[in-house]
């Protein structure tokens, strides 16, 4: 992190403006308000990534052994793997929910979802979502946004090759985004995002993204400041040595690094001097002294393009808690017991020796003879064997940590004792994983859904030419490429991811329906079954199994398909009769070839000629 701790007014030296000072001061206040939270994050990371206890605060304890049992890290990986699985990001995880009847057409829905899925695949959005889940677990808060980029490569001849053009999901490190912790919601809170870019990146943004409205004159002034600094005398440089720049060491190192710190403010900005209120503003401050860009957020949604979600909300505080926060102490306890047990075992193998009276010098070795006087005595001090109970205590602590983190009970393949039916197993799994389902649904609704709709909004707003989207054919499963323009993805409504939200609900309902209509269930009774609609059950399962785009459901489709099959059978039967009843005048060998050809035609239609003849379809 780069924090300029100023002993003098940096803007006086760098020629900064008061607007930048206001944003910098606000950034400092918001950072100071969460110092305790940042300290907890640092301690948690020590315990998650430790390879032995010397890497954590437990190193101060007088253990001979420094082994760690990485339970906290295992829970983290376990939660991440199960969260990714429950999100179900493959296949048809997106559904278009139209806002008006005109935009409810299936073709419109397919284009909307195909565009978003194509852009997500091409921009590696699924890797970004995976990292956001790690933030959800590690920090207790995930922050994401969307940016529209045009990435291309320029060869030696100056020809541009487009690598990717379109919107993409961006993950923001929660340590780099500060905001008003007491705001009513994350969306309503003004935010300041810190980033460090190279001078080359700054010039590239200025050139390639004119919509950012970077001020070229101020950027030139920043470069001039760096040159002027090197021209200062030693006495003048000594005057500003009190600038302590965390991450760079000094102002000199910061200027020589070729990097620029940017603070991007998003929200409503009020200038006390002019009395002007700028709503939904985006203001970029460089070097904590210069405002290089001031513009209105171009989003059609009228607010910041950043969205955030917390794992465990705190009352009146937008910084939530993560699933691992309360487990640090238990991890310390596990390591404590593990190393105490190891030290006790060492004392059993290499015990402390007690000598009493006159004992000559001796060496600890097998078969060693010890000479001592009449009052001499040599004995071992063996620790109490109750230390062996440490394994039981460790196992209890590890199971407790799994429960407190909200991990699914069967996530590690552990089965509860007792004989159970398939329905009972499913019911127990759903109940045991209820906390897990709530948390992953919270992530999907609070972050994935708004970010996906931001991605669609950014694509609509910035698309200036035609683009190709990919879809999958229902009939063949092959890739279908469609050329679309901006008008094809303009509609009223929103996209909804349906992976995690209905994961447990679908599983529970499918299990209950299967048990009800299966053998032994009440629904298997013809008197009961006759009162249930087959069409309604078909539609229900089509929706539960997320099969809307695979066309597995159609009214009375089996009747239509049965008629089609019978028609093909009759056609093949007539063909066989004509072949066998017509006197072709061929010799026996040619007639055999003709019959063989007819049999091949029947086999191609899935009909056995012998069986057809036995049914009276053709003479033997």
C-alpha positions in Angstrom: 0.0 0.0 0.0 1.2 3.5 -0.8 0.3 6.1 1.8 1.9 9.5 1.7 2.3 10.6 5.4 3.0 14.3 5.0 5.0 16.3 7.6 4.5 19.4 5.4 1.9 20.3 2.8 2.8 18.2 -0.2 0.5 20.3 -2.4 2.6 23.4 -1.7 5.6 21.7 -3.2 3.9 19.8 -6.0 1.6 22.7 -7.0 -1.6 20.8 -6.1 -5.1 22.2 -6.0 -7.6 22.3 -3.1 -10.0 19.8 -4.8 -7.3 17.2 -4.6 -6.6 18.0 -1.0 -10.2 17.5 0.0 -10.3 14.0 -1.6 -7.0 13.1 -0.1 -8.1 14.2 3.4 -11.3 12.2 3.0 -9.3 9.1 1.9 -7.1 9.4 5.0 -10.0 9.7 7.3 -11.8 6.6 5.9 -8.6 4.6 6.0 -8.0 5.6 9.6 -11.5 4.5 10.5 -10.8 0.9 9.5 -7.3 0.4 10.8 -8.5 -2.3 13.2 -10.2 -4.2 10.4 -7.0 -4.0 8.3 -5.0 -5.3 11.3 -7.3 -8.3 11.6 -7.0 -9.0 7.9 -3.2 -9.1 8.2 -3.3 -11.5 11.2 -5.8 -13.8 9.3 -3.5 -14.0 6.3 -0.6 -15.0 8.5 -2.6 -18.0 9.8 -4.0 -19.0 6.4 -0.6 -19.0 4.6 1.6 -20.1 7.4 3.9 -23.2 6.9 5.0 -23.3 10.6 4.1 -21.3 13.7 7.2 -19.1 13.4 5.2 -17.1 10.8 2.5 -16.0 13.2 2.2 -14.4 16.6 2.4 -17.8 18.1 6.1 -17.8 17.5 6.5 -16.0 20.9 5.5 -19.2 22.8 8.3 -21.5 24.1 7.7 -24.6 22.0 10.5 -26.8 20.8 8.3 -27.9 17.9 6.8 -25.4 15.5 4.4 -27.6 13.5 1.1 -26.2 12.2 -2.1 -28.0 11.3 -3.4 -25.9 8.4 -7.1 -26.3 9.2 -7.9 -22.7 8.5 -6.4 -22.9 5.0 -8.2 -26.2 4.4 -11.6 -24.7 5.4 -10.8 -21.8 3.0 -10.2 -24.1 0.1 -13.1 -26.3 1.0 -15.5 -23.3 1.1 -14.2 -21.9 -2.2 -14.5 -25.2 -4.0 -18.1 -25.7 -2.8 -19.1 -22.1 -3.5 -17.8 -22.4 -7.1 -19.7 -25.7 -7.5 -22.9 -24.2 -6.2 -22.8 -21.2 -8.4 -23.0 -23.5 -11.5 -21.5 -21.0 -13.9 -21.6 -23.4 -16.8 -24.5 -24.1 -19.2 -27.6 -22.0 -18.8 -26.9 -20.2 -15.6 -28.4 -17.0 -16.9 -32.1 -16.2 -17.4 -33.5 -13.1 -19.0 -36.4 -11.6 -17.1 -38.2 -9.1 -19.3 -39.6 -5.9 -17.9 -42.3 -5.5 -20.5 -44.2 -8.0 -22.7 -42.5 -6.9 -25.9 -39.1 -7.9 -24.6 -40.2 -11.4 -23.4 -39.6 -13.1 -26.8 -37.4 -16.2 -26.7 -35.2 -14.9 -29.4 -34.5 -11.7 -27.4 -33.7 -13.7 -24.3 -31.3 -15.9 -26.2 -29.4 -13.0 -27.7 -29.1 -11.2 -24.3 -27.8 -14.3 -22.5 -25.6 -15.3 -25.5 -23.9 -11.9 -25.6 -23.2 -11.8 -21.9 -21.9 -15.4 -21.8 -19.7 -14.8 -24.8 -18.1 -11.7 -23.3 -17.6 -13.5 -19.9 -15.9 -16.4 -21.6 -13.7 -14.2 -23.8 -12.6 -11.9 -20.9 -11.9 -14.8 -18.5 -14.7 -13.6 -16.2 -15.0 -16.9 -14.4 -11.4 -16.6 -13.1 -12.3 -13.2 -11.8 -15.4 -14.6 -10.1 -13.2 -17.2 -8.5 -10.9 -14.5 -7.1 -14.0 -12.6 -5.8 -15.0 -15.7 -3.9 -11.6 -15.8 -2.3 -12.2 -12.1 -1.2 -15.6 -13.1 0.1 -13.9 -15.7 2.3 -10.7 -13.9 3.3 -11.9 -10.3 3.7 -15.6 -10.9 4.4 -16.4 -8.4 1.5 -16.1 -8.7 -2.3 -16.0 -5.6 -4.5 -16.4 -5.8 -8.3 -17.2 -3.6 -11.2 -17.2 -3.4 -15.0 -15.0 -1.6 -17.4 -15.2 -1.4 -21.2 -11.8 -2.0 -22.8 -10.3 -2.2 -26.3 -7.3 -4.4 -26.1 -5.1 -4.8 -29.3 -1.6 -5.6 -30.4 0.4 -3.4 -32.7 2.9 -5.3 -34.9 6.2 -3.9 -36.3 4.3 -2.5 -39.4 1.9 -0.6 -37.2 -1.1 -2.8 -37.9 -3.5 -3.3 -35.1 -4.9 -6.8 -34.1 -7.8 -6.8 -31.7 -7.3 -9.0 -28.7 -10.6 -8.2 -26.9 -13.1 -5.5 -27.3 -16.1 -5.2 -24.9 -17.0 -5.0 -21.3 -15.3 -7.1 -18.6 -15.7 -7.8 -14.9 -13.0 -6.2 -12.7 -12.1 -7.4 -9.2 -11.1 -4.6 -6.8 -8.9 -5.5 -3.8 -10.9 -4.6 -0.7 -7.8 -3.1 0.8 -7.6 -0.5 -2.0 -11.2 0.7 -1.8 -12.3 3.0 1.1 -15.8 4.3 1.6 -18.1 5.8 4.2 -18.6 2.9 6.6 -21.8 4.4 8.1 -23.7 4.8 4.8 -27.0 3.1 4.3 -25.7 0.7 1.7 -22.6 0.1 -0.4 -24.3 1.5 -3.5 -25.1 4.7 -1.6 -21.7 5.1 -0.1 -19.1 7.5 -1.8 -16.0 5.6 -2.6 -12.3 6.3 -3.2 -10.2 3.6 -5.0 -6.5 3.7 -4.9 -4.4 2.3 -7.8 -0.8 2.5 -8.8 0.0 2.7 -12.6 3.2 3.3 -14.5 3.8 6.6 -16.3 3.5 4.7 -19.5 0.1 3.3 -18.6 -1.0 6.8 -17.7 -0.1 8.1 -21.1 -1.7 5.1 -22.7 -5.0 5.7 -20.9 -4.9 9.3 -21.9 -4.4 8.3 -25.6 -6.7 5.3 -25.9 -9.6 6.3 -23.6 -10.5 9.9 -24.3 -13.8 9.4 -22.5 -11.8 9.4 -19.2 -11.0 13.1 -19.9 -7.5 13.0 -18.5 -6.0 16.5 -18.5 -2.8 16.4 -20.7 -1.5 19.7 -19.3 -1.6 18.4 -15.7 0.0 15.1 -16.7 2.8 17.2 -18.3 3.1 19.2 -15.1 3.5 16.0 -13.1 6.3 14.9 -15.3 7.9 18.3 -14.9 7.7 18.0 -11.1 9.7 14.8 -11.3 12.4 16.5 -13.3 12.5 19.5 -11.0 12.9 17.3 -8.0 16.1 15.8 -9.4 17.4 19.3 -10.1 17.0 20.4 -6.4 20.1 21.0 -4.3 20.9 18.6 -1.5 19.7 21.2 1.0 16.4 21.5 -0.8 16.0 17.8 -1.0 16.7 17.4 2.7 13.9 19.9 3.4 11.3 17.4 2.0 12.9 14.2 3.3 10.2 14.1 5.9 7.8 12.7 3.3 7.4 9.0 4.4 6.0 7.0 1.5 4.9 3.6 2.5 5.7 1.1 -0.2 8.4 3.2 -1.7 10.4 4.3 1.3 10.8 8.0 0.4 9.7 10.7 -2.0 12.8 10.2 -4.1 12.1 6.5 -4.5 8.5 7.2 -5.4 9.5 9.6 -8.2 12.3 7.3 -9.4 9.9 4.3 -9.5 8.2 5.5 -12.7 4.8 4.9 -10.9 1.9 7.2 -10.2 -0.6 6.8 -7.4 -4.2 7.5 -8.5 -7.1 8.1 -6.1 -10.5 7.8 -7.9 -13.4 9.3 -6.1 -17.0 8.2 -7.0 -20.0 9.8 -5.6 -21.5 13.3 -5.0 -18.9 16.0 -4.5 -19.6 19.3 -2.9 -17.1 22.2 -3.4 -17.3 24.4 -0.4 -15.5 27.3 -2.1 -17.8 27.5 -5.2 -20.9 26.0 -3.6 -21.3 23.6 -6.5 -22.6 20.1 -6.0 -21.5 17.6 -8.6 -23.7 14.5 -8.5 -22.5 11.1 -9.5 -19.0 12.5 -10.2 -15.8 10.6 -11.0 -12.7 12.6 -9.9 -9.2 11.2 -10.4 -6.4 12.6 -8.2 -2.7 11.9 -9.1 0.3 12.2 -6.8 -2.2 13.2 -4.0 -1.9 16.7 -5.4 -3.4 17.0 -8.9 -7.0 16.5 -10.2 -6.3 15.0 -13.7 -9.9 14.2 -14.5 -13.4 15.3 -13.5 -16.5 13.9 -15.2 -19.9 12.5 -14.6 -20.3 8.8 -14.4 -21.6 7.8 -17.8 -23.5 4.7 -16.6 -27.2 4.7 -17.5 -27.9 3.4 -14.0 -26.9 6.8 -12.5 -24.5 5.5 -9.8 -21.0 4.0 -9.4 -20.2 0.9 -11.4 -18.8 -0.9 -8.3 -20.9 -3.4 -6.3 -20.0 -5.0 -3.0 -21.4 -7.8 -0.8 -20.4 -9.0 2.7 -20.4 -12.5 4.1 -21.7 -11.6 7.6 -23.2 -8.1 7.8 -22.4 -5.9 10.8 -25.1 -3.5 12.2 -24.4 0.1 11.1 -21.1 -0.9 9.5 -20.6 -1.8 5.8 -17.4 -3.8 6.6 -18.7 -7.3 7.3 -17.0 -10.3 8.7 -15.7 -13.3 6.9 -16.3 -17.0 7.7 -12.7 -17.3 9.0 -12.6 -14.3 11.3 -13.8 -16.1 14.4 -11.7 -19.1 13.8 -8.2 -17.6 14.2 -8.2 -18.3 17.9 -9.2 -21.9 17.4 -6.4 -22.3 14.8 -4.0 -21.0 17.5 -5.4 -23.5 20.0 -5.0 -26.4 17.6 -1.4 -25.4 16.9 -0.8 -25.0 20.6 -2.1 -28.5 21.4 -0.2 -30.0 18.5 3.1 -28.6 19.5 2.6 -29.3 23.2 1.9 -32.9 22.4 5.0 -33.1 20.2 7.1 -31.6 22.9 5.7 -34.2 25.4 6.5 -37.1 23.0 10.0 -35.8 22.8 10.3 -35.9 26.5 9.1 -39.6 26.4 11.8 -40.5 23.9 14.4 -38.2 25.3 13.4 -37.8 28.9 14.8 -35.4 31.4 17.3 -37.2 33.7 17.3 -36.7 37.5 20.6 -37.4 39.3 20.7 -37.7 43.1 23.8 -38.0 45.2 27.3 -38.7 43.9 27.1 -39.8 40.2 30.1 -39.9 37.9 29.9 -38.3 34.5 28.2 -40.6 31.9 26.8 -40.4 28.4 23.2 -41.0 27.4 23.5 -44.1 25.2 22.2 -47.7 25.0 24.1 -50.0 27.3 25.8 -47.2 29.2 27.1 -48.1 32.7 26.7 -45.4 35.4 28.9 -45.4 38.5 27.6 -43.8 41.6 28.0 -43.8 45.3 25.8 -45.5 47.9 23.4 -42.6 48.0 23.5 -42.0 44.3 20.5 -42.4 42.0 19.6 -41.8 38.4 16.0 -41.7 37.2 13.9 -40.3 34.3 11.2 -37.6 34.5 8.4 -38.9 32.3 5.5 -36.5 31.5 2.0 -37.5 32.5 0.4 -39.6 29.7 -2.8 -37.5 29.7 -1.2 -35.4 27.0 -2.3 -38.2 24.6 -5.9 -36.7 24.9 -4.7 -33.8 22.8 -5.6 -35.7 19.6 -9.2 -35.9 20.8 -9.3 -32.3 21.6 -7.8 -31.3 18.3 -10.4 -33.4 16.4 -13.2 -31.7 18.3 -11.8 -28.3 17.6 -11.4 -29.0 13.8 -15.0 -30.3 13.6 -16.2 -27.2 15.4 -14.3 -24.9 13.0 -16.0 -26.7 10.0 -19.5 -26.0 11.6 -18.7 -22.4 12.4 -17.5 -21.7 8.9 -20.8 -22.9 7.5 -19.2 -25.6 5.3 -21.5 -28.3 4.1 -21.5 -31.3 6.4 -20.9 -33.8 3.6 -18.4 -31.5 1.8 -15.5 -33.8 2.7 -17.4 -37.1 2.1 -18.3 -37.6 5.7 -21.5 -39.6 6.4 -23.5 -39.4 9.6 -24.1 -42.8 11.3 -27.2 -44.8 10.9 -29.1 -46.4 8.0 -31.0 -44.0 5.9 -33.2 -44.0 2.8 -32.2 -41.9 -0.2 -34.9 -39.3 0.7 -33.6 -39.1 4.3 -30.0 -38.5 3.1 -31.1 -35.7 0.8 -33.2 -34.1 3.5 -30.3 -34.2 6.0 -27.9 -32.8 3.4 -30.2 -29.9 2.7 -30.7 -29.1 6.3 -27.0 -29.4 7.2 -25.9 -27.1 4.4 -28.5 -24.4 5.0 -25.9 -21.8 6.2 -23.8 -22.6 3.2 -26.7 -22.1 0.8 -27.7 -18.8 2.4 -24.2 -17.4 2.0 -23.6 -18.5 -1.6 -27.1 -17.2 -2.6 -26.2 -14.0 -0.9 -23.1 -13.7 -3.0 -25.0 -14.4 -6.2 -27.8 -11.9 -5.5 -25.6 -9.3 -4.0 -22.7 -9.3 -6.4 -22.9 -11.6 -9.4 -26.4 -10.5 -10.5 -25.8 -6.7 -10.4 -22.3 -7.0 -12.0 -23.7 -9.1 -14.8 -26.3 -6.5 -15.5 -23.6 -3.8 -15.4 -21.7 -5.8 -18.0 -24.8 -5.9 -20.2 -25.4 -2.2 -19.7 -21.8 -1.3 -20.5 -22.0 -3.4 -23.7 -25.2 -1.7 -24.8 -23.8 1.8 -24.1 -20.4 1.4 -25.6 -20.9 -0.9 -28.6 -20.2 1.0 -31.8 -20.0 -1.8 -34.3 -21.2 -5.2 -35.0 -20.0 -8.2 -32.9 -20.2 -11.9 -33.0 -21.8 -14.0 -30.2 -21.8 -17.7 -29.6 -24.7 -19.9 -28.8 -25.4 -23.7 -28.7 -27.8 -25.4 -31.0 -30.6 -27.3 -29.2 -30.8 -29.9 -31.9 -27.1 -30.7 -32.6 -25.2 -29.1 -29.7 -23.0 -27.4 -32.2 -21.8 -23.8 -31.8 -23.9 -21.1 -33.6 -22.3 -17.8 -34.4 -24.6 -14.8 -34.6 -23.7 -11.3 -35.9 -25.5 -8.7 -33.7 -25.5 -4.9 -33.3 -26.5 -2.6 -30.5 -30.2 -2.7 -31.2 -30.3 -6.5 -30.7 -29.3 -6.3 -27.0 -31.4 -3.2 -26.1 -34.5 -4.3 -24.1 -36.2 -3.6 -20.8 -35.5 -6.2 -18.1 -32.6 -7.8 -16.3 -30.5 -10.9 -16.3 -30.7 -13.2 -13.4 -28.1 -16.0 -12.6 -29.9 -19.0 -11.3 -27.1 -21.3 -10.3 -26.8 -20.9 -6.5 -30.2 -19.3 -5.8 -32.2 -22.4 -6.6 -29.5 -25.1 -6.1 -30.9 -26.4 -2.8 -34.5 -25.6 -3.6 -34.4 -27.6 -6.9 -32.6 -30.5 -5.2 -35.2 -30.6 -2.4 -38.2 -30.4 -4.6 -37.0 -32.9 -7.2 -36.3 -35.3 -4.4 -39.7 -34.8 -2.8 -41.5 -35.2 -6.2 -39.5 -38.3 -7.0 -40.4 -39.9 -3.7 -44.1 -38.9 -4.0 -44.6 -40.3 -7.5 -42.0 -43.2 -7.2 -42.7 -46.8 -6.2 -44.3 -46.9 -2.8 -45.3 -43.2 -2.9 -48.8 -41.9 -2.6 -48.6 -40.5 -6.2 -48.1 -44.1 -7.6 -51.7 -44.9 -6.6 -53.8 -44.7 -9.8 -56.6 -43.0 -7.9 -54.3 -40.3 -6.7 -52.2 -40.1 -9.9 -55.2 -39.4 -12.1 -55.7 -36.1 -10.4 -52.3 -34.7 -11.3 -51.6 -33.0 -14.6 -48.8 -34.6 -16.6 -48.3 -31.4 -18.5 -47.8 -29.4 -15.3 -45.4 -31.9 -13.9 -43.4 -31.9 -17.1 -43.2 -28.1 -17.1 -42.2 -28.1 -13.4 -39.3 -30.5 -14.0 -38.2 -28.7 -17.1 -37.8 -25.6 -14.9 -36.4 -27.3 -11.9 -33.7 -29.0 -14.0 -32.9 -25.7 -15.8 -33.7 -27.2 -19.2 -35.5 -24.2 -20.8 -33.2 -23.9 -23.7 -32.8 -27.6 -24.5 -36.4 -28.1 -25.7 -36.9 -31.4 -23.8 -40.4 -30.3 -22.9 -43.2 -30.0 -25.5 -46.9 -30.6 -25.0 -47.8 -34.2 -26.1 -44.5 -34.6 -27.7 -44.5 -38.4 -27.1 -47.7 -38.8 -29.1 -46.2 -36.9 -32.0 -43.0 -38.8 -31.9 -44.8 -42.2 -31.6 -46.9 -41.4 -34.7 -43.7 -40.5 -36.5 -42.1 -43.7 -35.5 -45.1 -45.8 -36.5 -45.2 -44.0 -39.9 -41.5 -44.9 -40.5 -42.2 -48.5 -39.6 -45.1 -48.7 -42.0 -43.0 -47.1 -44.8 -40.2 -49.6 -44.2 -42.8 -52.5 -44.1 -44.2 -51.5 -47.4 -40.8 -51.2 -48.9 -39.9 -54.7 -47.8 -43.2 -56.2 -49.2 -42.6 -54.6 -52.6 -39.0 -55.9 -52.7 -40.0 -59.5 -51.8 -43.2 -59.7 -53.9 -41.8 -58.2 -57.1 -40.4 -60.8 -59.6 -37.2 -59.2 -60.6 -36.1 -62.0 -62.8 -32.7 -62.1 -61.2 -30.7 -65.2 -60.4 -30.5 -66.5 -56.9 -27.3 -64.6 -56.0 -28.7 -61.2 -57.3 -32.0 -61.8 -55.6 -30.1 -62.5 -52.3 -28.2 -59.2 -52.7 -31.6 -57.4 -53.2 -33.0 -59.0 -50.1 -29.8 -58.1 -48.2 -30.2 -54.4 -49.4 -33.8 -54.3 -48.1 -32.7 -55.8 -44.8 -30.0 -53.1 -44.5 -32.7 -50.4 -45.1 -34.9 -51.9 -42.3 -31.9 -52.1 -40.0 -31.2 -48.4 -40.6 -34.7 -47.6 -39.5 -34.2 -49.7 -36.3 -36.5 -52.6 -37.5 -35.6 -56.3 -37.3 -36.8 -57.9 -40.7 -37.3 -61.3 -39.0 -39.4 -59.8 -36.3 -41.4 -57.9 -38.9 -42.0 -61.1 -40.8 -43.1 -63.0 -37.7 -45.7 -60.2 -37.1 -47.2 -60.8 -40.5 -45.7 -57.8 -42.1 -44.2 -59.8 -45.0 -44.2 -63.4 -46.1 -41.5 -65.7 -44.8 
